[in-house]
């Protein structure tokens, strides 16, 4: 019982580790725009801080939409590559234009000339990958002080 109590305190104090390459989650892309299937770079005039991370938006309307329900728009696994989290348990940067919306959640992926992890993700058992990524994220998803 004491263990569960202490674990709850430690977990409550832990802060999610967001991929903030370029200073913003999703490399400064507007996380709301992904849900319109049209990712756009955010504008420096429309930013907010949520859960210790900076987010950028293309418009005031998207900023307001995010503020009304931020948990809906935050990328899974802190905005790191979902495939790498699942398969390797590693935090890997992403290509902000390589994404998938699945079951109302935003997943971001690494993509380069030779490797597109979204294609690898879609060729496998995605539900199984999500389960593996969720397990890995419980271990690696928090900032270390």
C-alpha positions as CSV (number, residue, x, y, z in Angstrom):
1,X,0.0,0.0,0.0
2,X,2.8,2.4,0.9
3,X,4.6,1.5,-2.4
4,X,1.5,2.4,-4.4
5,X,1.2,5.7,-2.6
6,X,4.8,6.7,-3.2
7,X,4.6,5.5,-6.8
8,X,1.6,7.8,-7.2
9,X,3.5,10.8,-5.8
10,X,6.5,10.2,-8.0
11,X,4.3,9.7,-11.1
12,X,2.3,12.8,-10.4
13,X,5.5,14.9,-10.1
14,X,7.1,13.5,-13.3
15,X,6.9,15.7,-16.3
16,X,6.3,14.3,-19.8
17,X,9.4,14.6,-22.0
18,X,8.2,16.3,-25.2
19,X,10.2,16.3,-28.4
20,X,10.8,20.0,-28.7
21,X,13.2,20.2,-31.6
22,X,13.3,23.8,-32.8
23,X,11.8,24.8,-29.4
24,X,8.3,23.6,-30.0
25,X,6.4,20.3,-30.0
26,X,6.0,18.9,-33.5
27,X,9.0,21.1,-34.6
28,X,6.7,24.1,-34.5
29,X,3.9,22.6,-36.6
30,X,0.3,23.3,-35.6
31,X,-1.0,20.2,-33.8
32,X,-4.6,21.1,-34.5
33,X,-3.9,21.3,-38.3
34,X,-3.0,17.6,-38.4
35,X,-6.6,16.8,-37.5
36,X,-7.7,18.6,-40.8
37,X,-5.2,16.2,-42.6
38,X,-3.2,19.3,-43.6
39,X,-0.2,19.9,-41.3
40,X,0.9,23.5,-41.3
41,X,3.8,25.3,-39.7
42,X,2.7,27.4,-36.7
43,X,3.1,31.2,-36.5
44,X,5.2,32.9,-33.7
45,X,2.1,35.1,-33.0
46,X,0.1,32.1,-31.8
47,X,1.9,30.1,-29.1
48,X,1.1,28.6,-25.8
49,X,2.8,26.6,-23.1
50,X,1.1,23.4,-22.0
51,X,2.5,20.8,-19.6
52,X,5.9,22.5,-19.7
53,X,6.1,22.5,-23.5
54,X,5.7,25.1,-26.1
55,X,3.2,24.7,-28.9
56,X,2.8,26.9,-32.0
57,X,-0.4,27.4,-34.2
58,X,-1.2,28.9,-37.6
59,X,-4.1,30.9,-36.3
60,X,-5.8,32.3,-33.2
61,X,-8.7,29.9,-33.9
62,X,-6.4,26.9,-33.8
63,X,-4.8,28.2,-30.6
64,X,-8.2,28.6,-29.0
65,X,-9.3,25.1,-30.2
66,X,-6.1,23.6,-28.6
67,X,-6.7,25.5,-25.3
68,X,-10.3,24.2,-25.1
69,X,-9.1,20.5,-25.2
70,X,-5.3,20.2,-25.3
71,X,-5.2,16.5,-24.5
72,X,-7.0,15.8,-27.8
73,X,-4.3,17.4,-29.9
74,X,-1.1,16.5,-28.1
75,X,0.9,14.0,-30.2
76,X,1.3,10.5,-28.7
77,X,4.7,9.7,-27.0
78,X,5.6,13.3,-26.6
79,X,5.9,13.9,-30.3
80,X,8.7,11.4,-30.8
81,X,8.6,8.8,-33.5
82,X,5.8,6.3,-32.6
83,X,7.5,3.5,-34.5
84,X,10.8,3.9,-32.7
85,X,9.1,4.0,-29.3
86,X,7.3,0.8,-30.1
87,X,10.1,-1.2,-31.8
88,X,13.2,0.1,-30.0
89,X,12.0,1.9,-26.9
90,X,13.9,4.9,-28.1
91,X,13.1,8.6,-28.5
92,X,13.8,9.5,-32.1
93,X,13.1,12.8,-33.9
94,X,10.4,13.0,-36.5
95,X,9.6,14.5,-39.9
96,X,6.6,16.8,-38.9
97,X,4.9,16.1,-42.2
98,X,4.9,12.3,-41.7
99,X,1.9,11.5,-39.4
100,X,-1.1,9.4,-38.9
101,X,-4.4,10.1,-37.1
102,X,-5.7,6.9,-35.7
103,X,-8.6,6.5,-33.3
104,X,-8.6,10.3,-32.8
105,X,-4.9,10.4,-31.8
106,X,-1.9,12.0,-33.5
107,X,1.1,9.8,-34.2
108,X,4.3,11.3,-35.7
109,X,7.1,9.4,-37.5
110,X,10.7,9.6,-38.6
111,X,11.1,9.9,-42.4
112,X,14.3,10.3,-44.4
113,X,15.4,9.4,-47.9
114,X,15.9,5.7,-47.0
115,X,13.6,5.1,-44.1
116,X,9.9,6.0,-43.7
117,X,8.8,4.6,-40.4
118,X,5.1,5.4,-41.1
119,X,5.2,2.9,-43.9
120,X,6.8,0.3,-41.6
121,X,4.2,1.1,-39.0
122,X,1.4,0.6,-41.4
123,X,2.7,-2.8,-42.7
124,X,2.7,-4.3,-39.2
125,X,0.1,-5.0,-36.5
126,X,-0.6,-1.3,-35.6
127,X,-2.6,-2.2,-32.5
128,X,0.3,-4.4,-31.3
129,X,2.7,-1.6,-32.0
130,X,0.6,0.9,-30.1
131,X,0.5,-1.5,-27.1
132,X,4.3,-1.9,-27.2
133,X,4.8,1.8,-27.5
134,X,2.4,2.5,-24.6
135,X,4.4,0.1,-22.5
136,X,7.7,1.7,-23.5
137,X,6.4,5.2,-23.0
138,X,5.5,4.4,-19.4
139,X,9.2,3.8,-18.8
140,X,10.9,6.4,-20.9
141,X,8.3,9.1,-21.3
142,X,9.4,11.4,-18.5
143,X,12.1,14.0,-18.2
144,X,15.0,13.1,-16.0
145,X,16.0,15.8,-13.6
